[in-house]
């Protein structure tokens, strides 16, 4: 295949990236909404609490804190703290963290192009970049107020600098790769799956096998130990601040049991790879690219990357079944294989016009349609914030009726307790005894099955579409 990059190739890439950026204007200043709104609310609350309460980088604070400080474990808050800095400069606006997510996506695409250029050629790199940009999973999470695209950005930086180290044996690139790996793995440790393709890469390039294992052992020792230290620090924070807001690996011991459940296997081998990771439009291209790469014997790194991702998914299967953003780590190698297929097809004169239309029209359209249902308008957000500010002090502790974790608390911009499931007299009374000042419900208290009216004042406070009640403290 001709690896030279033509003006047409560059034009298609620029046009595709322009479409990618323009798509992100949609809902750019929207509050957390739609699919995984709860996870966006968690992240947005941490950013806002840095801004409103305490700017200590190591003390990120959640809203679902009860009467405690809210200091909690979580990912290394590089994304949240960068958003907080922008809040200080421009005010608390949702478009600022969304812009940071978009910027992280663009930097990730830049690193990815460099990676594929090293492992394949410049032309394949261009089309692989477009395949990644219009992956449904990548496109969707590059909209969200979440750190996962930054995790991927750091991960791809680690890959790029590691490949440069393998090529040049440069200590500078070794250190840069380790630094990027630490930033990625302390956000989401799934990026540690790269140890396997890194080992394969070094074994292929080095004649000194002993030195290869020593280098990778040193790399693994540094990156894994610092990653482990961060999450152990998180457990320590949870224990001394009585926070249970963030998952810290409690389900890992159930991995063997959960890995072989039919639903997990169905998602792992049937639903996710084509529907979410690549999108149905790229399935034929991916298959074509995989065959061509296998024949050319150039796709080893990407194939081992895919294998490593599956191994890690099995270890965290409890999450992988419902948290699809955890599977972003497998999207780049799939995009690289698809990009190889695209570059092969567009080099054929009979396919050129068809493939240009496919890349610039069909692929973005199909991907956008695939993820569009995941967005939702949140017209009540401002009225909830305004109502809370009118009727509640910032220090007020709130019991908020929730279907998940902290969506309502973030909308109210208050701290307290999420109340999930059926609201019982015993549960609400216990929280009032712990200091709750208000009870906020989705519907009037008269419609509740239990006689909660005895625990609150008679008068209702309208908080946008919500109903607030001042609690009656025990004598």
C-alpha positions as CSV (number, residue, x, y, z in Angstrom):
1,X,0.0,0.0,0.0
2,X,1.2,3.5,-0.8
3,X,1.9,5.1,2.6
4,X,2.3,8.6,1.2
5,X,-0.2,11.1,2.5
6,X,-2.0,13.0,-0.2
7,X,-3.7,16.4,0.0
8,X,-7.0,14.5,-0.1
9,X,-6.1,12.5,3.0
10,X,-5.2,15.7,4.9
11,X,-8.4,17.4,3.8
12,X,-10.5,14.5,4.9
13,X,-8.8,14.4,8.3
14,X,-9.3,18.2,8.8
15,X,-13.0,18.0,7.7
16,X,-13.6,15.0,9.9
17,X,-12.1,16.8,13.0
18,X,-14.1,19.9,12.2
19,X,-17.3,17.8,12.2
20,X,-16.1,16.2,15.5
21,X,-15.7,19.6,17.1
22,X,-18.9,21.1,15.7
23,X,-20.9,18.1,17.0
24,X,-19.8,19.1,20.5
25,X,-21.5,22.5,20.3
26,X,-24.7,20.6,21.0
27,X,-25.6,21.0,24.7
28,X,-22.2,22.5,25.4
29,X,-23.4,24.4,28.5
30,X,-25.9,21.8,29.7
31,X,-25.8,20.5,33.2
32,X,-25.3,16.8,33.8
33,X,-28.0,14.9,31.8
34,X,-28.9,11.7,30.1
35,X,-27.0,8.5,30.2
36,X,-24.7,8.3,33.3
37,X,-26.1,11.6,34.6
38,X,-25.2,10.3,38.1
39,X,-21.5,10.0,37.2
40,X,-21.5,13.5,35.7
41,X,-23.2,14.8,38.8
42,X,-20.5,13.2,41.0
43,X,-17.7,14.8,39.0
44,X,-19.4,18.2,38.6
45,X,-20.1,18.3,42.4
46,X,-16.4,17.7,43.1
47,X,-15.5,20.5,40.8
48,X,-18.0,22.9,42.4
49,X,-16.9,21.9,45.9
50,X,-13.3,22.8,45.1
51,X,-14.7,26.2,43.9
52,X,-17.1,26.8,46.8
53,X,-15.4,25.1,49.8
54,X,-11.8,24.0,49.7
55,X,-9.2,24.1,46.9
56,X,-6.9,21.4,48.5
57,X,-6.1,19.1,45.5
58,X,-5.9,16.1,47.8
59,X,-9.3,16.7,49.4
60,X,-11.9,16.3,46.8
61,X,-15.4,16.5,48.3
62,X,-18.6,14.9,47.3
63,X,-22.2,16.0,48.1
64,X,-23.5,12.7,49.4
65,X,-21.7,13.2,52.7
66,X,-24.3,13.4,55.4
67,X,-23.0,15.7,58.2
68,X,-19.4,14.8,57.5
69,X,-16.7,16.7,55.6
70,X,-17.4,15.0,52.2
71,X,-13.6,14.4,51.7
72,X,-13.6,11.2,49.7
73,X,-11.6,8.8,47.7
74,X,-11.7,8.9,43.9
75,X,-9.6,9.2,40.8
76,X,-6.6,11.5,40.8
77,X,-8.5,14.8,40.3
78,X,-6.4,16.2,37.4
79,X,-9.6,16.7,35.3
80,X,-11.7,18.1,38.2
81,X,-9.0,20.4,39.4
82,X,-8.3,21.7,35.9
83,X,-12.0,22.5,35.7
84,X,-11.9,24.2,39.1
85,X,-9.1,26.5,37.8
86,X,-11.3,27.5,34.9
87,X,-14.2,28.1,37.3
88,X,-11.9,30.5,39.1
89,X,-11.0,32.3,35.9
90,X,-14.5,32.4,34.2
91,X,-17.1,31.4,36.8
92,X,-18.9,28.2,37.4
93,X,-20.2,27.3,34.0
94,X,-20.8,23.7,32.7
95,X,-19.3,24.4,29.3
96,X,-15.9,24.8,30.9
97,X,-15.4,21.1,32.0
98,X,-17.1,20.1,28.8
99,X,-14.5,22.0,26.8
100,X,-11.8,20.3,28.8
101,X,-13.3,16.9,27.9
102,X,-13.3,17.9,24.2
103,X,-9.7,19.2,24.5
104,X,-8.7,15.9,26.0
105,X,-10.4,14.1,23.1
106,X,-8.5,16.1,20.6
107,X,-5.2,15.5,22.3
108,X,-6.0,11.8,22.5
109,X,-6.6,11.8,18.8
110,X,-3.2,13.5,18.2
111,X,-1.4,11.0,20.3
112,X,-3.3,8.2,18.5
113,X,-2.3,9.4,15.1
114,X,1.4,9.5,16.2
115,X,1.1,5.9,17.6
116,X,-0.4,4.4,14.4
117,X,2.2,6.3,12.3
118,X,5.0,4.6,14.3
119,X,3.4,1.1,14.1
120,X,2.0,1.3,10.6
121,X,2.3,4.4,8.4
122,X,1.1,8.0,8.1
123,X,-1.9,7.2,5.9
124,X,-3.2,4.5,8.2
125,X,-2.7,6.9,11.1
126,X,-4.9,9.5,9.4
127,X,-7.8,7.1,8.9
128,X,-7.4,5.4,12.3
129,X,-7.7,8.9,13.9
130,X,-11.1,9.3,12.1
131,X,-12.2,5.8,13.2
132,X,-11.5,6.7,16.8
133,X,-13.1,10.1,16.6
134,X,-16.4,8.5,15.4
135,X,-16.4,5.5,17.7
136,X,-19.8,5.8,19.4
137,X,-18.2,5.3,22.9
138,X,-15.4,7.9,22.3
139,X,-17.7,10.4,20.7
140,X,-20.3,10.2,23.5
141,X,-17.8,10.4,26.4
142,X,-16.0,13.3,24.8
143,X,-19.2,15.3,25.6
144,X,-19.4,14.4,29.2
145,X,-18.3,16.1,32.5
146,X,-16.3,13.0,33.4
147,X,-12.6,12.2,33.6
148,X,-12.6,9.1,31.3
149,X,-11.5,10.8,28.1
150,X,-8.6,12.3,30.0
151,X,-7.8,8.8,31.2
152,X,-7.6,7.7,27.6
153,X,-5.6,10.8,26.6
154,X,-3.0,10.0,29.3
155,X,-3.0,6.3,28.3
156,X,-2.4,7.1,24.6
157,X,0.4,9.5,25.7
158,X,1.9,6.6,27.7
159,X,1.8,4.4,24.6
160,X,3.3,7.0,22.3
161,X,6.3,7.7,24.6
162,X,6.8,4.0,25.3
163,X,7.0,3.3,21.5
164,X,9.5,6.2,21.3
165,X,11.5,4.6,24.1
166,X,11.5,1.2,22.4
167,X,12.7,2.9,19.2
168,X,15.3,5.2,20.7
169,X,16.1,3.6,24.1
170,X,15.8,7.1,25.5
171,X,15.4,7.5,29.3
172,X,13.5,10.7,28.7
173,X,10.8,8.9,26.8
174,X,10.8,6.1,29.4
175,X,10.1,8.6,32.1
176,X,7.4,10.5,30.1
177,X,5.6,7.2,29.3
178,X,5.7,6.2,33.0
179,X,4.4,9.6,34.0
180,X,1.5,9.4,31.5
181,X,0.7,5.9,32.6
182,X,0.5,7.0,36.3
183,X,-1.8,9.8,35.4
184,X,-4.0,7.4,33.4
185,X,-4.0,4.5,35.9
186,X,-4.7,6.7,38.9
187,X,-7.8,7.9,37.0
188,X,-8.8,4.4,35.9
189,X,-6.4,1.5,36.5
190,X,-7.7,-0.4,33.5
191,X,-4.9,1.3,31.4
192,X,-2.5,-1.1,33.2
193,X,-3.6,-3.6,30.6
194,X,-0.8,-2.0,28.4
195,X,1.9,-4.0,30.3
196,X,1.2,-6.9,28.0
197,X,1.5,-5.2,24.6
198,X,4.5,-3.2,26.0
199,X,6.2,-6.5,26.8
200,X,5.5,-7.9,23.3
201,X,6.8,-4.6,21.8
202,X,10.1,-4.7,23.7
203,X,10.7,-8.4,23.0
204,X,10.2,-7.8,19.3
205,X,12.6,-4.8,19.2
206,X,15.3,-5.9,21.7
207,X,18.0,-8.6,21.2
208,X,18.8,-8.6,24.9
209,X,15.8,-10.4,26.5
210,X,17.1,-9.9,30.0
211,X,17.4,-6.2,29.6
212,X,13.8,-6.2,28.2
213,X,12.4,-7.8,31.3
214,X,14.4,-5.6,33.6
215,X,13.2,-2.5,31.8
216,X,9.5,-3.5,31.9
217,X,9.9,-4.7,35.5
218,X,11.2,-1.2,36.4
219,X,8.4,0.4,34.5
220,X,5.8,-1.8,36.1
221,X,7.2,-1.3,39.6
222,X,7.1,2.4,39.3
223,X,3.7,2.8,37.7
224,X,1.9,0.1,39.6
225,X,3.3,1.1,43.0
226,X,2.3,4.7,42.6
227,X,-1.1,3.8,41.3
228,X,-1.7,1.4,44.2
229,X,-0.5,4.1,46.6
230,X,-3.0,6.5,45.3
231,X,-5.9,4.1,45.8
232,X,-4.7,3.0,49.2
233,X,-4.6,6.7,50.1
234,X,-8.2,6.9,48.9
235,X,-9.2,4.0,51.2
236,X,-7.5,5.9,54.0
237,X,-9.5,9.0,53.3
238,X,-12.7,7.1,53.3
239,X,-11.9,5.5,56.6
240,X,-11.1,8.7,58.5
241,X,-13.7,10.9,56.9
242,X,-16.5,8.2,57.0
243,X,-17.1,8.5,53.3
244,X,-18.6,5.7,51.2
245,X,-19.2,7.8,48.0
246,X,-16.8,6.0,45.7
247,X,-16.2,2.4,44.8
248,X,-12.7,1.3,45.7
249,X,-12.5,-2.3,44.4
250,X,-14.7,-4.1,46.9
251,X,-16.1,-6.4,44.2
252,X,-12.8,-7.6,42.8
253,X,-13.0,-10.8,44.9
254,X,-16.2,-11.7,43.0
255,X,-14.6,-11.5,39.6
256,X,-14.4,-15.2,38.9
257,X,-18.1,-15.6,39.7
258,X,-19.2,-12.6,37.7
259,X,-17.0,-13.2,34.7
260,X,-18.9,-16.3,33.6
261,X,-22.4,-14.9,34.0
262,X,-24.3,-15.2,30.7
263,X,-25.1,-11.4,30.6
264,X,-21.5,-10.4,31.0
265,X,-20.3,-12.9,28.3
266,X,-23.1,-11.7,26.0
267,X,-22.0,-8.1,26.3
268,X,-18.3,-8.9,26.1
269,X,-18.4,-11.0,23.0
270,X,-21.5,-9.9,21.1
271,X,-22.9,-6.5,22.0
272,X,-20.1,-4.2,22.9
273,X,-17.4,-4.8,20.3
274,X,-19.4,-3.7,17.3
275,X,-22.3,-1.7,18.7
276,X,-20.5,0.5,21.1
277,X,-16.8,0.3,20.6
278,X,-16.7,0.8,16.8
279,X,-20.3,1.3,15.6
280,X,-22.0,-0.9,13.1
281,X,-20.9,1.2,10.2
282,X,-17.3,0.2,10.7
283,X,-17.8,-3.5,11.2
284,X,-17.1,-4.6,7.6
285,X,-14.2,-2.2,7.4
286,X,-12.8,-3.5,10.7
287,X,-13.0,-7.1,9.5
288,X,-11.3,-6.1,6.2
289,X,-8.6,-4.2,8.1
290,X,-8.0,-7.1,10.5
291,X,-7.5,-9.5,7.6
292,X,-5.1,-7.1,5.8
293,X,-3.1,-6.4,9.0
294,X,-2.8,-10.1,9.7
295,X,-1.6,-10.7,6.2
296,X,0.9,-7.8,6.4
297,X,2.0,-9.0,9.9
298,X,1.9,-5.4,11.2
299,X,-0.9,-5.5,13.7
300,X,0.7,-7.5,16.5
301,X,0.7,-4.6,19.0
302,X,-2.9,-3.8,18.4
303,X,-4.0,-7.5,18.6
304,X,-2.2,-7.9,21.9
305,X,-3.7,-4.7,23.2
306,X,-7.2,-6.2,22.5
307,X,-6.3,-9.4,24.3
308,X,-5.0,-7.4,27.3
309,X,-8.2,-5.4,27.4
310,X,-10.3,-8.5,27.6
311,X,-8.2,-9.8,30.5
312,X,-8.7,-6.6,32.4
313,X,-12.4,-6.6,31.6
314,X,-12.7,-10.1,33.1
315,X,-11.1,-8.8,36.4
316,X,-13.6,-5.9,36.7
317,X,-16.6,-7.7,35.2
318,X,-18.9,-6.4,37.9
319,X,-18.4,-2.9,36.6
320,X,-17.9,-3.7,32.9
321,X,-21.5,-4.9,32.7
322,X,-23.0,-1.5,33.5
323,X,-20.2,1.0,33.2
324,X,-19.3,1.1,29.6
325,X,-16.9,4.0,30.0
326,X,-14.6,1.5,31.6
327,X,-14.2,-0.2,28.2
328,X,-12.7,2.9,26.5
329,X,-9.3,1.3,26.8
330,X,-10.1,-1.2,24.0
331,X,-11.4,1.4,21.5
332,X,-8.0,2.6,20.2
333,X,-6.7,-0.7,18.9
334,X,-10.1,-1.5,17.3
335,X,-10.0,2.0,15.7
336,X,-6.4,1.3,14.4
337,X,-7.5,-1.9,12.7
338,X,-10.5,-0.1,11.2
339,X,-8.3,2.8,10.1
340,X,-6.0,0.3,8.3
341,X,-9.1,-1.0,6.5
342,X,-10.2,2.5,5.6
343,X,-6.8,3.5,4.3
344,X,-6.6,0.4,2.1
345,X,-10.1,0.9,0.7
346,X,-9.7,4.6,-0.1
347,X,-6.4,3.9,-1.9
348,X,-8.4,2.0,-4.5
349,X,-9.5,4.5,-7.3
350,X,-13.0,2.9,-7.6
351,X,-13.7,3.3,-3.9
352,X,-12.3,6.8,-3.3
353,X,-15.5,8.9,-3.8
354,X,-17.6,6.3,-2.0
355,X,-15.2,6.2,1.0
356,X,-14.9,10.0,1.3
357,X,-18.7,10.2,1.5
358,X,-18.7,7.3,4.0
359,X,-16.2,8.9,6.3
360,X,-17.5,12.5,6.2
361,X,-21.3,11.8,6.0
362,X,-22.4,8.3,6.8
363,X,-20.0,7.5,9.7
364,X,-20.6,10.7,11.7
365,X,-24.4,10.4,11.0
366,X,-24.6,6.8,12.1
367,X,-22.6,7.4,15.2
368,X,-24.6,10.5,16.1
369,X,-27.8,8.6,15.7
370,X,-26.5,5.7,17.8
371,X,-25.7,8.0,20.8
372,X,-28.4,10.7,20.4
373,X,-30.8,8.9,22.8
374,X,-28.2,9.2,25.6
375,X,-28.7,12.9,25.8
376,X,-31.6,14.6,27.6
377,X,-32.6,18.1,28.3
378,X,-32.7,19.2,31.9
379,X,-35.0,22.2,31.8
380,X,-35.7,22.1,35.6
381,X,-32.0,22.4,36.6
382,X,-31.9,26.2,36.9
383,X,-35.3,26.4,38.6
384,X,-34.1,23.8,41.2
385,X,-30.9,25.8,41.9
386,X,-32.8,29.1,42.1
387,X,-35.4,27.6,44.5
388,X,-32.8,26.0,46.7
389,X,-30.9,29.3,47.0
390,X,-34.1,31.1,47.8
391,X,-35.3,28.8,50.6
392,X,-32.1,27.0,52.0
393,X,-28.9,28.3,53.3
394,X,-25.7,26.9,51.8
395,X,-25.0,25.1,55.1
396,X,-28.4,23.3,55.2
397,X,-28.2,19.5,55.2
398,X,-30.7,17.9,52.8
399,X,-32.4,14.5,52.4
400,X,-33.0,14.3,48.7
401,X,-35.2,11.6,47.1
402,X,-33.0,9.9,44.5
403,X,-33.1,7.1,42.0
404,X,-29.3,6.9,42.1
405,X,-26.6,8.7,44.0
406,X,-26.1,12.5,43.9
407,X,-28.1,13.9,41.0
408,X,-30.6,15.8,43.2
409,X,-28.0,16.9,45.7
410,X,-26.0,18.4,42.8
411,X,-29.0,20.1,41.3
412,X,-29.8,21.6,44.7
413,X,-26.1,22.4,45.2
414,X,-26.5,21.2,48.8
415,X,-24.9,18.4,50.9
416,X,-26.6,15.6,52.7
417,X,-28.1,12.2,52.1
418,X,-29.5,10.6,48.9
419,X,-32.6,8.6,49.9
420,X,-33.1,5.8,47.4
421,X,-36.0,3.3,47.3
422,X,-39.0,3.5,49.5
423,X,-38.9,6.3,52.0
424,X,-39.6,4.8,55.4
425,X,-40.4,6.6,58.7
426,X,-37.4,5.0,60.4
427,X,-34.9,6.0,57.6
428,X,-36.0,9.6,57.5
429,X,-36.2,10.0,61.2
430,X,-32.7,8.6,61.6
431,X,-31.4,11.1,59.1
432,X,-33.2,14.0,60.8
433,X,-31.6,12.9,64.1
434,X,-28.2,13.1,62.3
435,X,-28.9,16.7,61.4
436,X,-31.0,16.9,58.2
437,X,-32.6,20.3,57.9
438,X,-34.8,19.7,54.8
439,X,-36.5,16.8,53.0
440,X,-36.8,17.3,49.3
441,X,-39.2,15.0,47.4
442,X,-40.2,14.5,43.8
443,X,-43.9,14.7,44.6
444,X,-46.1,16.1,47.4
445,X,-45.5,14.4,50.8
446,X,-49.3,13.5,50.9
447,X,-48.7,11.0,48.1
448,X,-46.1,9.1,50.1
449,X,-47.2,5.7,51.4
450,X,-45.8,6.4,54.9
451,X,-46.9,9.2,57.3
452,X,-43.8,11.3,56.8
453,X,-45.9,14.4,57.4
454,X,-45.3,14.0,61.2
455,X,-41.5,14.5,60.6
456,X,-41.8,17.9,58.8
457,X,-43.5,21.3,59.0
458,X,-46.8,21.7,57.3
459,X,-45.8,24.2,54.7
460,X,-44.4,23.1,51.4
461,X,-41.5,24.9,49.7
462,X,-41.6,24.8,45.9
463,X,-38.1,24.2,44.5
464,X,-38.7,24.2,40.8
465,X,-40.5,20.9,40.1
466,X,-39.5,19.5,43.5
467,X,-41.3,19.7,46.9
468,X,-39.3,20.8,49.9
469,X,-40.2,20.5,53.6
470,X,-38.4,21.8,56.7
471,X,-37.8,18.9,59.1
472,X,-38.9,18.9,62.7
473,X,-35.9,18.3,65.0
474,X,-36.4,15.9,67.9
475,X,-36.5,17.5,71.4
